[in-house]
Amino acid sequence: MTFKLGLGGGCHWCTEAVFQAVEGVLKVEQGYISSLEPYDQKSEAIIIHFSDLKLLEKIIDIHLQTHASTKQHSRRSEYRSAIYYFDLEMKSRVEAVTVSLSRKRNQNYITLILPFETFESSRESIRNYYKTRPDAPFCKRYIEPKLEVVKRMN
């Protein structure tokens, strides 16, 4: 069985690269996700497909540790900190894991848990951004530090 979640935080180039590096993630789709009002504006995000529900805590923990999940900033509408669920069973699981991680890490996460509504794929030329441009200044400055976090958590 395959499971999926939408994840939004920072730039989808970063989020895509982070989850392409996570063991057990089968597929990463980069694009823009919207939810229901008042979160119906598309925001940069990814959809991940993963092989085992046992990975859920690790996936959420990595997501929370690799973007600004504890503070607001001026570009939150473009970079919404969110976990998008596709069914109510996954919503319950995500809520429980998020509360547990908040206690474990002593953090107050602002990450929203929202129903998935729509997805628009990024244009082909920017998909797999890190894989196709690992030496680009953006990748060196923003993506590689996040990949170091993944290495420690994998």
C-alpha positions in Angstrom: 0.0 0.0 0.0 1.2 3.5 -0.7 0.4 6.6 1.4 0.6 10.3 0.5 0.7 13.7 2.1 1.1 17.2 0.9 3.8 19.3 2.5 4.3 23.0 2.3 6.8 25.2 4.1 9.5 27.0 2.3 10.4 27.0 -1.3 9.2 23.9 -3.1 12.7 23.4 -4.6 13.9 22.9 -1.0 11.1 20.7 0.1 11.3 18.6 -3.0 15.1 18.0 -2.5 14.6 17.2 1.2 12.0 14.5 0.6 13.8 13.0 -2.4 16.6 12.3 0.1 14.3 10.5 2.7 14.5 6.8 2.7 11.1 5.2 2.0 9.8 8.1 0.0 8.8 6.7 -3.4 7.8 9.8 -5.3 7.9 13.6 -4.9 5.7 15.9 -7.0 6.6 19.6 -6.9 4.0 22.2 -7.4 1.3 24.3 -5.7 -1.4 23.1 -3.3 -4.6 24.8 -2.2 -7.0 23.8 0.6 -10.4 25.1 1.6 -11.1 28.8 2.5 -9.3 30.7 3.9 -6.4 28.7 2.6 -7.6 28.3 -0.9 -4.8 30.4 -2.4 -2.2 28.1 -4.0 1.0 27.9 -2.1 4.3 26.2 -2.9 4.3 22.6 -1.8 5.0 19.0 -2.7 3.0 15.8 -2.6 5.0 12.8 -1.3 4.2 9.1 -1.8 5.7 6.8 0.8 5.7 3.1 1.3 5.1 2.5 5.0 2.9 4.2 7.6 5.7 3.7 10.1 7.5 6.5 8.3 4.9 9.1 9.1 6.5 10.4 12.3 9.9 10.6 10.6 8.4 12.4 7.6 6.6 15.0 9.8 9.6 15.5 12.0 11.9 16.1 9.0 9.3 18.5 7.6 9.1 20.5 10.8 12.9 20.6 11.2 13.7 21.8 7.6 11.6 24.9 7.3 10.4 27.8 9.6 7.7 25.8 11.3 7.6 27.8 14.5 7.3 31.4 13.3 5.3 33.6 11.0 7.0 35.7 8.3 5.9 38.1 5.6 5.7 35.5 2.8 3.5 32.9 4.6 0.8 33.1 1.9 3.3 32.0 -0.7 5.1 29.6 1.6 2.4 28.2 3.8 3.6 26.0 6.6 1.2 23.1 6.2 0.6 19.4 6.1 -2.2 18.4 3.7 -4.1 15.2 4.3 -6.1 13.3 1.7 -8.5 11.4 4.1 -9.8 11.8 7.7 -7.8 8.8 9.0 -4.5 10.4 7.9 -5.7 13.7 9.4 -6.0 12.0 12.8 -2.6 10.4 12.5 -0.9 13.7 11.4 -2.5 15.6 14.3 -1.4 13.0 16.9 2.2 12.9 15.5 2.4 16.7 15.4 1.2 17.0 19.0 3.7 14.3 20.1 6.6 16.0 18.3 5.6 19.4 19.7 6.0 18.0 23.2 9.1 16.0 22.4 10.9 19.0 20.9 9.3 21.5 23.2 8.2 23.6 20.2 5.0 25.4 19.4 4.5 24.7 15.7 2.5 27.0 13.5 2.2 24.3 10.8 -1.4 24.0 9.7 -3.0 20.6 9.1 -5.4 21.1 6.2 -7.5 19.1 3.8 -6.0 18.7 0.3 -8.1 20.4 -2.3 -6.1 21.0 -5.5 -2.6 20.6 -7.0 -1.0 22.3 -9.9 2.4 20.8 -11.0 5.4 23.1 -11.4 6.6 23.8 -14.9 9.0 21.1 -16.1 12.0 23.4 -16.2 12.1 23.8 -12.4 11.2 20.3 -11.3 14.0 18.3 -9.7 15.8 21.6 -9.1 18.5 20.3 -6.8 19.1 17.1 -8.8 19.6 19.1 -12.0 21.6 22.1 -10.5 23.4 20.9 -7.4 26.1 23.5 -7.8 23.7 26.5 -8.2 24.2 29.1 -5.5 20.6 28.7 -4.3 21.2 25.0 -3.8 24.5 25.6 -1.9 23.0 28.2 0.3 19.5 26.9 1.1 19.1 23.3 0.1 22.4 21.7 1.2 22.0 22.7 4.9 18.5 21.1 4.9 20.0 17.9 3.4 22.4 17.8 6.3 19.4 17.7 8.6 18.0 14.8 6.6 21.2 12.9 6.8 21.2 13.2 10.6 17.6 12.1 10.8 17.5 9.3 8.2 
